[in-house]
Amino acid sequence: MLKKSLAIGLVAAITLTAGLALARDETGVITNIDAKADQITLSTGTTINLPENIEVESLKVGERVAVRYTVQKSGVALASKVSPAK
């Protein structure tokens, strides 16, 4: 009975977390800024969309940044934080 309960709990936990987007951290140099699309591209090749609370005008090509983002179900990377990196 205990093994069956543990198995059910494990399956439930995996099912619940499968739909969650995990936050990712990446550091790189901004190589391109698309102000119309609110996107930046890093030297790593990752293109990241910026939400309304992060102003694309505050960023510069050549700036080294640390970005926290999640990959949405659609495959789009969406930033939650962009800050200068050392």
C-alpha positions in Angstrom: 0.0 0.0 0.0 2.8 2.4 0.9 4.7 1.7 -2.4 1.5 2.3 -4.3 0.9 5.7 -2.5 4.5 6.7 -3.2 4.2 5.8 -6.8 1.0 7.8 -7.2 2.6 10.8 -5.4 5.7 10.6 -7.7 3.6 10.5 -10.9 1.5 13.4 -9.6 4.6 15.5 -8.8 6.1 14.8 -12.3 2.9 15.7 -14.0 2.5 19.0 -12.1 6.1 20.1 -12.8 6.2 19.0 -16.4 4.1 22.1 -17.4 6.2 24.6 -15.5 8.8 26.7 -17.2 12.1 26.7 -15.3 14.0 29.9 -14.9 17.3 30.0 -16.7 20.3 32.3 -16.2 22.6 33.3 -19.0 25.4 35.8 -19.2 26.6 37.3 -22.5 27.3 40.4 -24.6 24.4 42.0 -26.4 25.1 41.6 -30.1 21.8 42.9 -31.5 18.8 44.9 -30.3 15.4 44.8 -32.0 13.5 47.7 -30.4 10.4 47.1 -32.4 10.1 43.5 -31.4 11.5 44.2 -27.8 14.2 41.6 -28.2 17.9 41.3 -27.6 20.3 38.7 -28.9 23.3 37.6 -26.8 26.7 36.5 -28.0 25.7 33.0 -27.0 23.1 33.1 -29.9 20.1 33.3 -27.6 17.4 35.7 -28.6 15.3 36.9 -25.6 12.1 38.8 -25.6 11.7 41.7 -23.1 8.5 42.3 -21.1 7.1 45.8 -20.8 8.8 46.5 -17.5 12.3 46.1 -19.1 13.0 49.0 -21.4 15.0 48.0 -24.5 16.2 51.6 -24.8 18.2 51.2 -21.5 20.4 48.5 -23.1 23.3 48.9 -25.6 24.9 46.6 -28.1 28.3 45.5 -26.7 27.0 45.6 -23.1 27.7 42.5 -21.0 24.5 41.4 -19.2 23.2 38.7 -17.0 19.7 37.6 -18.0 17.1 35.5 -16.1 14.5 34.1 -18.5 12.0 31.3 -19.0 11.2 29.5 -22.2 7.5 29.6 -22.9 5.5 26.7 -24.3 5.8 28.4 -27.7 9.6 28.2 -27.5 10.0 32.0 -26.9 12.5 33.1 -24.3 11.0 35.7 -22.0 13.2 37.7 -19.7 12.2 38.4 -16.1 15.5 40.3 -15.2 18.3 41.9 -17.2 21.3 43.4 -15.3 24.8 44.5 -16.0 27.3 41.6 -15.6 31.0 41.7 -14.5 
